[in-house]
């Protein structure tokens, strides 16, 4: 029969082994690999990375820092399997340093190798854009211009239709009044050709 003291010692040993194994598992969580900056714009960028297969990763943490500036921006997200993150509110023509860490239930991995990148200038970005490349903003502006032009054309057509309708109405009124005017003219001409006399007869010359 085992003594109570020996049973307690075995239990403590098992607990210790479990804690050591969990610490080792956390310590073995690898740093993200192949950290890359993509879709680099004047004021934004996207950082992507990879992890080792089998790592119990449940999230990520990113530190973003301007070169030669101590202030950091810290981005963290858990309960996700994404392997990319957008960086926003960047300054143009500025160098940044980015680290990525994986997060597990037990803690965080060591930081990745630092990635240094520089945002382009606005003028450089515009110069590098091909003539055939059209942004969504430009498409929206073109659509607004086309809509404005279409509205102007419709208004002009409506105005012309109103003018034509008014002209036709005036023409019909003038045409309707023409028979009355002809009758008045005929009556006046007949009165002038055969004038009436007070005695009711025509003048005759004496022979």
C-alpha positions in Angstrom: 0.0 0.0 0.0 1.5 3.3 -1.1 2.1 6.0 1.6 0.2 9.3 1.4 3.4 11.2 1.1 4.6 9.3 -1.9 1.3 9.8 -3.7 1.5 13.5 -3.2 5.0 13.5 -4.5 4.0 11.7 -7.7 1.1 14.1 -8.3 3.4 17.1 -7.9 5.9 15.5 -10.3 3.2 15.0 -12.9 2.0 18.6 -12.6 5.5 19.8 -12.9 6.0 17.8 -16.1 2.8 19.2 -17.6 3.8 22.7 -16.8 7.3 22.2 -18.3 5.8 20.7 -21.4 3.4 23.6 -21.9 6.2 26.1 -21.4 8.3 24.3 -23.9 5.4 24.2 -26.4 5.0 28.0 -26.0 8.8 28.5 -26.3 8.8 26.4 -29.5 6.2 28.7 -31.2 8.1 29.9 -34.2 8.4 33.4 -35.4 6.5 34.3 -38.6 8.5 33.7 -41.8 8.7 35.4 -45.2 7.3 38.7 -43.9 6.7 40.8 -47.0 5.3 44.2 -47.8 2.7 44.3 -50.7 0.4 46.8 -52.3 2.6 49.6 -51.2 0.9 53.0 -51.6 1.6 56.5 -50.6 -0.4 56.2 -47.3 -1.0 52.5 -46.9 0.6 49.1 -47.3 -0.2 45.4 -46.7 2.1 43.1 -44.7 1.9 39.3 -45.3 3.7 36.4 -43.6 3.8 32.6 -43.2 3.9 30.3 -40.2 5.2 26.8 -39.7 2.7 24.1 -40.2 1.5 22.7 -36.8 2.1 25.8 -34.8 -1.0 26.4 -32.6 -1.5 30.0 -33.8 -4.7 31.8 -33.0 -3.7 35.4 -33.9 -1.0 37.8 -34.6 0.6 41.0 -33.3 2.4 43.7 -35.4 4.6 46.5 -34.3 5.0 49.4 -36.8 7.6 52.0 -36.2 9.1 54.9 -38.2 12.8 54.6 -38.7 14.7 56.7 -36.1 11.5 57.3 -34.2 10.8 55.6 -30.9 7.0 55.8 -31.0 5.4 52.5 -32.0 2.0 51.4 -33.4 0.8 48.1 -32.1 -1.8 46.0 -33.9 -3.1 42.8 -32.5 -5.8 40.4 -33.6 -6.9 37.0 -32.2 -9.3 34.3 -33.2 -8.2 34.6 -36.8 -6.4 32.6 -39.3 -5.5 35.5 -41.6 -1.9 35.9 -42.6 -2.0 39.5 -43.7 -2.7 42.9 -42.2 -3.3 46.4 -43.7 -1.1 49.3 -42.5 -2.8 52.7 -42.8 -2.2 56.4 -42.1 1.3 56.1 -43.3 3.3 59.2 -44.3 4.6 59.5 -47.9 8.3 59.2 -48.5 8.9 57.7 -45.1 10.8 54.7 -43.9 9.0 52.2 -41.6 10.1 49.1 -39.7 7.7 46.2 -39.1 7.8 43.1 -36.9 5.3 40.3 -36.8 4.6 37.9 -33.9 2.3 34.8 -33.8 0.0 34.4 -30.8 -1.1 31.1 -29.2 -3.1 30.2 -26.2 0.1 30.3 -24.1 1.6 33.5 -25.3 3.5 35.1 -28.2 6.2 33.9 -30.5 9.5 35.7 -30.9 9.3 38.7 -33.3 10.1 38.1 -36.9 13.0 39.6 -38.7 12.5 43.3 -39.1 11.2 44.4 -42.5 12.2 47.9 -43.7 10.2 49.7 -46.4 9.7 53.2 -47.7 6.4 54.7 -48.8 6.6 56.4 -52.2 6.0 60.1 -53.0 2.7 61.1 -54.5 4.5 62.4 -57.6 6.4 59.1 -58.0 3.2 57.1 -57.7 1.4 59.1 -60.3 4.4 58.9 -62.7 4.7 55.1 -62.3 1.0 54.6 -63.1 0.5 53.5 -66.7 -1.9 55.5 -68.9 -4.3 52.5 -69.1 -4.5 52.1 -65.3 -7.6 53.6 -63.9 -8.4 53.8 -60.1 -11.8 53.5 -58.6 -11.7 57.2 -57.7 -11.1 58.2 -61.3 -13.9 55.9 -62.4 -16.3 57.6 -59.9 -15.2 61.0 -61.1 -15.8 60.1 -64.7 -19.2 58.7 -63.8 -20.1 61.9 -62.1 -19.0 64.0 -65.1 -21.0 61.8 -67.4 -24.1 62.1 -65.2 -23.7 65.9 -65.2 -23.4 66.0 -69.0 -26.4 63.8 -69.4 -28.5 66.0 -67.1 -27.5 69.1 -69.1 -28.4 67.4 -72.4 -31.8 66.4 -71.0 -32.5 69.9 -69.8 -31.6 71.4 -73.2 -33.8 68.9 -75.0 -36.7 69.7 -72.7 -36.2 73.5 -73.4 -36.1 72.9 -77.1 -39.3 70.8 -76.9 -41.0 73.6 -75.0 -40.0 76.1 -77.6 -41.1 73.9 -80.5 -44.5 73.3 -78.7 -45.0 77.0 -78.2 -44.2 77.8 -81.8 -46.6 75.1 -83.0 -49.3 76.5 -80.8 -48.8 80.0 -82.1 -48.8 78.8 -85.6 -52.1 77.0 -85.1 -53.6 80.2 -83.6 -52.4 82.2 -86.6 -53.7 79.6 -89.1 -57.1 79.5 -87.4 -57.4 83.3 -87.6 -56.6 83.4 -91.4 -60.2 82.6 -92.6 -61.7 85.4 -90.5 -59.2 87.8 -91.8 -60.0 86.7 -95.4 -63.7 87.2 -94.8 -63.1 90.7 -93.4 -60.9 91.6 -96.4 -63.5 90.3 -98.9 -66.3 92.3 -97.2 -64.2 95.4 -97.2 -63.4 95.1 -100.8 -67.0 94.6 -101.8 -68.1 97.7 -99.9 -65.5 99.7 -101.7 -66.5 98.6 -105.2 -70.3 99.3 -104.9 -70.9 102.2 -102.7 -74.4 102.9 -101.4 -76.3 106.2 -101.8 -78.9 107.7 -99.6 -81.7 107.6 -102.3 -81.2 103.9 -102.9 -80.2 104.0 -106.6 -77.3 104.3 -108.9 -76.3 107.6 -110.5 -77.1 107.8 -114.2 -75.8 110.4 -116.6 -78.4 112.6 -118.4 -78.4 112.2 -122.1 
